[in-house]
């Protein structure tokens, strides 16, 4: 008996802007409290379950396989802060982390601060974040989300007695910063409708949170705000950030009742971040056209940009990503030709050198370095075909101590069985686009092998060629895995990002398509065996490529996809919208409206053949609302002319990040993998 997909009702709604009319037949879906909407989502879930029932056992096999490679009773490398060593650990058979610490020495008694396995009991979703320890080490502020809307409730625990104080602060980002008096806590609240982080409050221990003092209100709805403590522990810092502009305010942590002072007033297009060291601040900035950023220096008393002096100049071929400051050294995180570099320099300039890395498919970066007075730099390193390592490096002696290497359990993994390479595809405008690849050494390169091509390509977020033990379930079944470093990320520097946003956003999509054509032309795969995957803004990328070049792909995985671009960007009540104008453009301006409409996946669905599609979303998603993929799938069902499968899978309990448990999320990956492995006839 043939299983028929749900058919969504059509209720035409005319959406008018700039004299243009768009008719949206599925606009009615944007109400998560409407029973008819929930019934439709459940019907789609039931259809997906029935259509994939033959892969259920295989999904469980994949899940157990991926889980078996992960060390269940694992723990992080401890880091030192203010006399205590902190670590995160997992116990066998449990889903959630345990946060603990020991004083002075790792050999001392381990003090459990939070056992999330206990705290998560009775909740379908649970996430604890933002642990902030008071300067006297006695109190811990922490935050919990049990809905997956990223609206956290902050509470305070006495680590000496175990008592959790009655103070409850609702609807926050979860992060907070203690003043030096051990009783004043600064935190960030969200707008309850848009979820924009817009207000900084001050809470005094033991007082009702309703009486907390509003310290700062970010009234410009294109900005969000946050608060933190400097690594030097001397300042409380408030940041305001939009896509193109930043501004900071500073206050001595010893003076919680004082007035915050603007570090340097916001100037549109001026981005900067600040680090404090002795009597100076070091400013990472794009000031005066420093597209790839430079480092400047200024004194604590003269922080406005007119007083900044150049410390590390701008370089056309090097993106300066970050600076880590220590008492005797500073460490620059740089990116050259797409590759991470770490440069170590003594403040007196008596010694300066780069850490040596020799692969083209590696990721390296500074790790947790909260201790200011140390000569040891902690960094991480991995190659696409080999697990990561956490390394302590003595900056004076250059001695290296590998503290931890990721264990891939099961006894089958041998890094020598995998090959990695970086290749360059020529885009249609002549630009060279890098692709990082990994595959099993026995996988043939004759066009017959399946290949999963992944990309993100927005917000300047770079997807580095990282190792994944989970991915081995594809590689060991003959898949090639490729990351396309398309424009819109910062893999090749800041200009790489600028060339893939606003009115050049389509470069992201055409880069991905041109990478696909290159991979086919070079016999890494063929259109019959090529698959694509992306999530969130990467899901927008998936929606665009299936409209623009559906013939290139056998299957596409679109996770929490941002596909209804025009309607979402015109609705400033939706979380994140106003802060996104500098990324996508403001469609209230006709030029941006027309450009967005020309690529918005939902607006460009046509009566034609589409690849096999697996679309996933979360009912409580605060980043990309569930109705975007739901409407998109409904419209595709109505118009597509092929017999390929189309699935909508909605997690009715989770949000943008999916399931909250450590291993529960693997079940979602098993669904992704089983979808493409089934299409390849490998779901056995």
KETIFI-710058 format. One record per residue: y, x, z of N, C-alpha, C in turn. Coordinates in steps of 0.2 Angstrom, whole numbers, plus 5000, padded with zeros to 4 digits. Layout:
<sites>
YXZYXZYXZ ...
</sites>
This chain:
<sites>
499450045000500050005000500650045000 501150034995501750074995502250065001 502450115003502950115009503650105006 504050055007504650045004505250075009 505750105007506250125011506750075013 507050075018507550025020508150025015 508349965014508949945010509549925014 510049965014510649955018511049895015 511249855019511749795016512349835014 512649795009513349825006513849775008 514349805011514949765013515549805011 515749785004516349825001516949825006 517249885007517849895010518249945006 518849915004519349955000519750005004 519750065002520150115006520650145001 521250135003521850144998522250205001 522450254997522850304998523150334992 523750354992524150384986524050344980 523950274981523850234975523150234972 522750264976522050274974521650224978 521150194975520650144979519950174979 519650184985518950204985518650144988 518050124985517650064988517050094992 517050084999516550105003516150045005 515550045002515049985003514749995010 514750055013514350065019514850085025 515450065025515950085030515750045037 515349995036515149955042514749995047 514450055045513950085049514350125054 515050135054515350175059515450145066 514950115069515050085076514350095079 514250145083513650155086513450105092 513850055093513650005098513449945094 513449945088513249885084512549885083 512149835085511449825085511149835078 511549805073511349805066511349885064 511849925066511849995064511250025067 511150015074510550045077509850025074 509849965072509249935068509149975062 509649985058509650025052509350095053 509650125058509450195059508750195061 508550155065507850145068507350135062 507550095057507150075051507050145047 507650175046507550245043507150295046 507150295053506750335057505950315056 505850245056505150225055504950245048 505350235043505150255036504950325036 505350365039505250445039504550455042 504450425048503850435051503250415047 503250355044502750335040502550385034 503150405031503050445025502850515026 502950535032502750605034502150605039 501850545040501250545045500750595043 500650605036500050655035500250725037 500850735039501050805041501150815048 500950755052501050765059500650815063 500050825061499650875064499850945062 500150945056500451015053501051035057 501450985058502050995062501951015069 501350995072501151015079500951085078 500551105073500251165072500851215071 501351195067501951245066502351255073 502451195077502751205083502351245088 501751245088501351285093501351355091 501351365084501351435081502051465083 502551435082503251465083503351475091 503051425095503151435102502751495104 502151505101501651555104501951625103 502451635098502751695097503251715102 503451665106504051675111503751685118 504051735121503751745128504051695132 503651655135503851595140504151615146 503851665149504051695156504551755154 505151735152505551785149506251785153 506551845153507251845156507751895152 508351875153508851915150508951985153 509252035150509452095153509952085158 509952095165510452085169511052125168 511652085169512252125168512652125175 513052175176513452175182514152155182 514352115188514952085188515152085196 515652125198515952115204515452125210 514952175209514452195214513852155213 513752115209513152075208512852085201 512152085201511852085195511552015193 511751985187511651915185511151915179 510651865180510151865174510051785173 509751775167509451715165508751715164 508351675167507551685166507251615164 506651625161506251565159505551575162 505251515165504651515167504151485163 503551505163503051475158502951405159 502951365154502851295154503451255155 504051285156504651255158505151255152 505551205151506051205145506751235147 506951235153507651255154507751325158 508351355158508451415161508551415168 508351475171508551475179509051535179 509651525182510151565183510151595190 510151665190510051695197510451765197 510451795203510851855204510551895210 510751955210510551995216511152045217 511252065224511852105226511652175225 512152215223512152285222511552315218 510952295219510352325216509952275213 509552285208509152245205508452235209 508452285214507852285218507952235224 508552215225508652165231508452095229 508452055234508151985234508551945228 508151915224508351875219508651805222 509251795221509551725223509651675217 509251625218509351575212509951535213 510351535208510951495209510851425206 510551415200510451355197509751355193 509251305195508651295192508751235187 508851245181509051185177508451145175 507851165177507251125176507251075181 507551085187507551035193508150985191 508751015189509350975188509250935182 508750955177508750915171508250855172 507950845178507450795179507750725178 507450685174507750615173508250605168 508350665164508850665159508450675152 508650635147508350655140508750715137 509350725139509750785137510050815143 510050885143510350915148510550985146 511250995148511451065146511951085152 511851145155512251175160512651235157 513251235158513651295155514251315160 514551365158515251375161515151405168 514651435170514551465177515151515178 515551495183516151545185516151555192 516051625194516051645201516651665204 516851635210517451655213517451725215 518051755215518151825216517851855223 517751805228517351835234516651825233 516351805227515651795226515351735229 515751695233515351645237515351575233 515751565229515751495225515551505218 515251455215515151445208515351385205 515851385201515951325197515451315191 515251255190514751255184514851185181 514651175175514751105171514151085168 514051015168513450985165513650935160 513250925155513250875150512550845149 512450775151511850745150511850695144 512350695140512350645134512350685128 512550745127512650785121513250765117 513750745121514450735117514850795119 514650845122515050905124515650885129 515550835133516050815138515650835145 515950885148515550915153515950895160 515550885165515750875172515650935176 516250955178516251025182516151005190 515751045193515651045200515651115203 515651115210515751175213515151185218 514851245218514251255223514451315228 514251305234514351355239513651395238 513751455236513151495235512851525241 513251525246512951545253512551495256 512751435256512451375259511951335255 512151335248511751295243512151225243 512651215246512951145246513351135239 513251085236513651065230514251015233 514851035232515451005235515550935231 515850885234515850825231516450825226 516750875225517250875219516950865213 517150825209516850815202517450805197 517450845192517950845187517650825180 517850765178517550735172517850755165 517450745160517750755153518150825152 517750875153518050945152517650975147 517951035145517551085140516951115144 516951125150516451155154516651225157 517151255154517351325156517951315161 517951365166518451365171518651435173 519151445177519351515179519651505186 519451555190519651555197520251595198 520751575202521251615204520951665210 521351715212521151765217521051735224 521351675225521351645232520651605233 520251605229519551585229519551505231 520051475229520051395230520451365225 520751395220521151365215520751375208 520551325205520151325199520551295193 520651335187520951315181520451285176 520551235173520051205168520351165163 519951145158520251115152519951045151 520350995150520150925149520150905142 519750855140519750835133520050765132 520350755127520650685125519950645125 519950585128519350545129519150515122 519650505117519450475111519250535105 519750575104519650625099519250685101 519150695108518850755111519150815110 519850815108520150875107520350905114 520250965115520451005121521151005122 521450965126522250965125522550975132 522250975137522650985144522251035148 522651075152522451125157522651095163 522251095168522351065175522151125180 522451115186522351155192522051115197 521451135199521051105205521051145211 521251115217521151155223520551125227 520151165229519551155232519651105238 519251045238519351005244519750945242 520150945237520650895235520350845230 520550785230520250735224520450765217 520050765213520150785206520650745203 520750675205521250635202521950665203 522050705208522650725210522850795208 522350825203522450895200523050895196 523350955197524050965194523950985186 524350945182524350965175524751025174 524451075172524751145171525051145164 524751125159524951135152524651075148 525051045144524850995139524951015132 524451025128524551045121524650985117 525250965115525450905112525350905105 525350965102525250965094524450955093 524350895089523650875089523250925083 523550975081523251015076522951075080 523151085087522951135091522451115096 522051155099521651145105521851205110 521651185116521851235121521251255126 521351315129520751335133521051385139 520651395144520951445149520351495151 520551555153520051605155520351655159 519951705162520251755166520151825162 520651865162520551925158520051975161 519752015157519252065159519452105165 520152125165520352165170520452125177 520352055177520352005182521051995185 521552025182522252025184522551955182 522351925176522751875173522351815172 522651755173522351685171522751675164 522351665159522651655152522551595149 523051555146522951495143523051515135 522551485131522651495124522751435121 523151435115523151375111523051405104 522551365100522351385094522351335089 522551345083522351305077522051355072 521851325066521551365061521951435059 522551425059523051485056523451515062 523551485068524051505072523751505079 523951555083523751555090524351575095 524351555101524851565106524451575113 524751625117524451635124524951625129 524751605135525251605141524851645146 525251685150524851725156525151705162 524751715167524951705174524551755179 524851795183524551835188523951795192 523351815192522851785195522951775203 523351825205523551825212524151775214 524351735209524951695210524751625207 524251585209524051525206524551475206 525051475210525551425210526251445206 526151505203526751525199526751485192 527251505188527351475181527051525176 526651495172526351525166526951555161 526851615159527351635154527051645147 527451625142527251625135527151705133 526651725131526551795129526951815123 526851775118527251775112527251705108 527851675107527851605105527451605098 527151545097526851535091527251535085 527051565080527351575073526751555068 526951505064526451475059526151535055 525451545055525151595051525051655055 525351665061525251725065524651715070 524151745069523551745074523551805078 523351795084523351855089522851845095 522551895098522151885104522351945108 522251945115522551995119522052015124 522052085125521652115130522152155135 521952155142522452185146522152255149 522552305149522252375152522852405155 522852415162523352455165523952415165 524552445162525152415162525252385155 524752385150524852365143524452305141 524652275136524152225133524052255126 523452245123523252265117523152205113 523452195107523452135103523152145096 522652105095522252105089522652045085 522852065079523352025076523352035068 523551975065523651985057524451985056 524852005061525552015060525752055054 526252035050526552065045526052075039 525652025038525252025032524552075033 524452085039523752125041523152075040 523052065034522452015032521852025036 521652095036521052115040521152135047 521752115050521952125057522052195058 522452205063522652275066522652265074 522752325077522752325084523452345086 523852315090524452335093524452335100 525052375103525052385110525752365112 525752335118526452315121526352315129 526952325132526952325139526952255142 526752255149526652195152527352155152 527852185153528552155153528852135147 528552165141528852145135528352125130 528152065130527552045127527652005120 528351995119528451955112528352005106 528151975101527852005095528352055092 529052045094529552095091529452165095 529052165101528952225105528352265103 527852235099527252255098527252325094 526952375096526852435092526152445090 526152475084525552485080525052535084 524452515085523952565088523452585084 523152535080522652545075522852505069 523052545063523352515058522852465054 523152425050522752375045522452425040 521852405038521452435032521252385028 521352395021521152345016520452335016 520052385017519252385016518952375023 519252365029518952355035519152295039 518752255041518952195045518852215052 519452215056519452225063519252165067 518652155070518452095072518552085080 518552145084518652135091518752205094 518952205100519052265104518752255111 518352305114518152295120518452355124 518752345130519152395134518752405140 518752475141518452505147518952545150 518852575156519252615160519452685156 518952715153519052775149518952775142 518652715139518552705132518752645130 518852635123518952565120518452575114 518152515112517652505107517852455102 517952475096518152435090517552405087 517552335086517052305082517352295075 517052325070517252325063516752295058 516952275052516552255047516752285041 516352325037516552365031515952345026 516152325020515652305015515152255018 515352215022514852165025514452185031 514552255033514052285038514452295044 514152285050514452295057514452365058 515052385061515152455064515452455070 515252495075515552505081515852575082 516452575084516852645084517052655092 516852705095516952725102517552775102 518052765106518552815107518852815114 518952885116519252895123519952875122 520252845128520952835128521352895127 521152955129521553015128521353045121 521053015117520853035110520453095109 520153115115519753185114519153175111 518953115110518253105107518253035103 518053025097518052965093517452975088 517052925088516452925083516152855082 515752845077515452785075514752785078 514452735080513752725081513352725074 512852765073512552765067512052715066 512152675060511652625058511552635050 510852625048510752645042510352595037 510352535039510052485035510552445032 510452405027510852355024510752285026 510252275030510152205032510052205040 510552225043510552225051511152195054 511052175060511652145064511752195070 512352215072512452255078513152225081 513152225087513752205090513752215098 514352215101514352225108514052165112 513752185117513452125121513852115127 513552095133513952075139514252145142 514852145142515152205145515752185149 515552155155516052135159516352185164 515952235165516052295170516652335167 517152345170517752375167517652455168 517452475174517452545176516752565175 516552585169515952605167515952645161 515552695160515452735154514952715149 514652655151514052625147514252565143 514152575137514252515132513552485131 513552415132512952375130513052345123 512552355119512652325112511952305110 511952265105511252235102511152255095 510552265093510452285086509752255084 509852225078509152205074509252205067 508652215064508652205056508352145054 508452125048508152055046507452055047 507052105046506352105047506052135053 506552155058506252185064506652155070 506352145076506652105082507252145085 507652105088508252135091508152175097 508552225099508552265105509152265108 509152265115509752265119509752345122 510352375120510352445122510952465126 510852505131511452535135511552605132 512152615130512352675127512852715131 512752775133513252815138513752845133 514352825134514852845129515052915129 514952945135515053015136514553065134 513953045136513353095134513053075128 513153015125512852985119512052965120 511852965127511152945128511052875127 510452855125510352785123509752765127 509852705130509252675134509152605131 508552595128508352525126508152485131 508452435133508352405139507852345138 507852315132507352265130507352265123 506752255120506552235113506252165113 506452125109506152055108505452065107 505052035111504252035110504151975106 503751995100503451935096502751935098 502551885102501851875104501351855099 500751855101500251835096499851885093 500051945094499652005091499652015084 499951965080499951975073500552005070 501052015073501752035070501752115069 501852135063501952205062502552205057 503152235060503752245056503652275049 503152315049502952355042502752305037 502552245039502252195034502852155030 503452175032504052135029504552185026 504752155020505252195016505952165017 506452195017507152175017507552205012 508052175009508452205004509152165004 509652195001510252155000510452164992 510552104989510652104982511352074981 511552084975512252054973512252014967 512451944968512451904962513151904959 513251894953513851884950514051814949 514651794953514851724953515251714946 515351654944515651634938516351664937 516651674942517351714941517251784941 516651814941516551884941516551914948 516651884953516551914960515851924962 515751974965515051994967514951964974 514351924975514251894981513551914984 513551944990512951974993512451924995 511851944995511251904997510851945001 510651925007510251965012509551925011 509051965010508351935009507851975014 507351935015506751955019506151915016 505551955016504951925013504351965015 503751935015503151975017502952025011 502752085012502652135007502152105002 501752065003501252034999501451974994 502051954996502351904992502551924985 502251894980502451914973503151904971 503451944967504151934964504051924957 503751864955503651854948503851784946 504251754951504551684949504151634952 503551644955503151594957503151574965 503551624968503551614975504151564977 503951524983504451484985505051524989 505651494989506151534992506651484995 506851495002507351455005507951495006 508451465003509151495002509551455007 509851495012510251465017511051495017 511451455019512151475019512551425024 513151445026513651405030514251405026 514651455026515251465022515851425024 516051425030516651385032516951425038 517551405040517951435046517951505047 517751545042517651615043517051635047 516651595048516051605052515551645047 515351705050514851745046514151735048 513751725043513051725045512751785044 512551825049512351895048511551895047 511251945044510551945042510151965049 510051915053509751915059509051905058 508651935063507951925064507751855067 507251825065506951765068506251765068 505951765074505251755074504951685072 505451635073505251565070505151565063 505551605059505551615052504851645049 504551675053503851705051503451655049 503451595051503051535049503151525042 503751535039503851535032503651595028 503851655031503651715027502951725027 502551715032501851725032501451675027 501851625025501551575020501851585013 502151645012502351665005503051645003 503451625008504151605007504551675007 505051675002505651725003506151685007 506551715011507051685015507751725013 508251695011508851725008509451695011 509951735014510551715016511051735011 511351675008511951695003512551695007 512951755007513551765010514151745006 514151675005514651645001515351655004 515851644999516551645001516651585006 517151585011517251545016516951565023 516551615023516351665029516851725028 516651775033517051835033516651895032 516051885029515651945028515951995024 516351985019516752045016517452045018 517652025024518352025026518651965026 519251965029519651905029519851875023 519951915017520051885011519451845008 518851855010518251825008518351755011 518551745017518651675020519251645017 519851675016520351645012520251615005 519751645002519551624995519051574995 518851545001518351485001518651435006 519251415006519551365010520051325006 520351275009520851235007520751214999 521251234995521151224988520751274984 520351314988519851354985519151344988 519051284991518451274994517851274989 517951254983517451244979517151314977 517451374979517151434978516551444982 516551414988515951414992515351384989 515451324986514951284982514651324976 515151344972514951374966514651444967 514851484973514551544975513751534976 513651474980512951464982512551444976 512851404971512451394965512351454961 512851494960512751554956512251604959 512251604966511651644969511051614968 510951554968510351524966510151534959 510551534954510451554947510251624947 510551674951510351744951509651754953 509451714959508851724962508251704957 508451644953507951624948507951674942 508451694940508451744934508151814936 508151834942507851894944507151884946 506851824945506151814947505951814954 506451804958506251794965505951724967 506151684962505851614963505951574956 505951514956506051464951506351404953 506651364949506951294951506351254954 505751264952505251214955505051234962 505251294964505051324970505651344975 506251324972506851344976507051294981 507251304987507451264992508151284995 508551234998509151255001509251225007 509551255012509651225019510351245021 510651195025511351215028511451155033 511851165038512051115043512751115045 512951055047513651045048514151055042 514551105043514951115036514451145031 513951175033513451205029513051145026 513051085029512751025026513250995021 513951005022514350985016514151025010 514051095011513851135006513251105002 512751085006512151055003512350994999 512750945002512950884998513250904992 513650954992514050974986513551004980 513151044982512651074977512251024974 511950974978511550924975511950884970 512550874971512950834966513050884960 513250944961513450984956512851014952 512351034955511751064951511051044954 510950984954510350954957509650984954 509751004948509151024944508951094946 509351134950509151194953508651194959 508551144962508251144968507651084969 507051104971506551064972506651024979 506951054984507051014990507651044994 508051004998508651025001508550995008 508751035013508751015020509551015022 509750955024510450945026510450925033 510650965038510650955045511350935047 511450885051512050855053512650865048 512550845042512950865037513650825037 514150865036514850845035514950825028 514850755026514850735019515350685017 515650655022516150605020516850635021 517050685018517550725019518250685019 518350645014519050615013519150565019 518650515020518750465025518850495032 518450545033518450575040519150615041 519350655036519950685037520550645037 520450585035521050535035521050495042 520550505046520450465052520650515058 521250515060521450565066521150535073 520850485073520550465079519850495080 519550525075518850555075518950625078 518450645083518550715086518550765080 519050815082519150875078519550865071 519750805069520050795063520650835062 521150825067521850855066521850925066 521350955070521351025070521051055064 520751015059520451045054520851045047 521551025048521951025042522051085039 522051145043522151205040521551235037 520951205038520351225035520251185028 520251125028520151085023520751055019 521351055022521951025020522050955023 522650935022522750865025522850815019 522350765019522350725014522850675013 523250675019523850625018524350655013 524250715011524650745005524150744999 524450714994524050694988523650754985 523950814985523650874982522950884985 522950884992522350894996521850834995 522150774995521750714994521350714988 521650734982521350734976520850784976 520950844979520550904978519850884983 520050864989519450844993519050784990 519350744987518950684983518550714978 518750764975518350794969517750824971 517650844977517050874979516650844985 516950794989516650764994516050734992 515450754995514750734993514750654993 514950624998514850544998515250514992 515850534991516250504985515950524978 515550574978515350594971514550584970 514250544974513550524972513550484966 513150504961513050474955512350444953 512350404948511650384946511350434942 510950474945510550534942510050554946 509650604944509050634948509350684953 509050674959509250714965508650754967 508650814970508050844973507750804979 507150824981506950794987507450814993 507550764998508050775003507850755010 507950805014507750785022508450795025 508750735028509350735031509250715038 509550755043509450745050510150735053 510150705059510850685062510650665069 511150665073511150645080511650585082 511350535085511750475086512450495090 512350545095512950555099513350615097 513250635091513550695088514350685089 514650735092515350735093515750775087 515350815083515650855078515650825072 515050805069514950765063514650695065 515050645064514850575067514250555062 513750525066513050505063513150465057 513750425056513750385050513950415044 514150485044514250515038513550525034 513050555037512450565034512050495033 512150445037511850385036512150345030 512750345029513150315023512950355017 512850425017512650465012511950445009 511550445014510850425012510750355009 511150305012511150235009511350235002 511950275001512250274994511750314989 511450364991510950404987510350354985 510150314990509550274989509750224984 510350194984510650144979510650174972 510850234971511050264965510550314962 510150354966509750404963509250374958 509050414953508650384947507950414948 507850454953507150494953506750464958 506150494958505650464963505550514968 505950564969505950614974506050584981 505750614986505850584993506550594996 506750545000507350545003507250525010 507450565015507250545022507950555026 508050505031508550515036508250505042 508350565047507950565053508550575058 508650525062509150515067508850525074 509050575078508850585085509350535089 509050485092509450435095509650455102 509450515104509650545111510150605111 510150635105510550705105511150695101 511550755101512150765097512050815092 512650855091512750905086512250965086 512050985092511551035093510851025093 510750955093510050935093509750935100 509050935101508750935107508950985112 508950975119509251025123508651075126 508051055126507551095129507451165125 507251215128507151275125506651275119 506051235120505551225115505651165111 505951115114506051045111506351055104 506851105104507251115097506751145092 506151175094505751205089505351145085 505351085089505051035085505451005079 506151015080506550995075506451045069 506451115071506251165065505651155062 505151125066504451115063504551055058 504951005059505050955054505350985048 505851025048506251055043505651095038 505351135042504851185038504251145035 504051095039503451055036503751015030 504350995030504650965024504551005017 504751065018504751105012504051135011 503651145016502951175015502551115012 502651055014502251005011502450995003 503051005002503251004994502951054991 502751114994502451164991501651164991 501451104994500651104995500451145000 500851175005500551225010500551185017 500651125017500551095024499851075026 499551135027498851135029498751165036 
</sites>
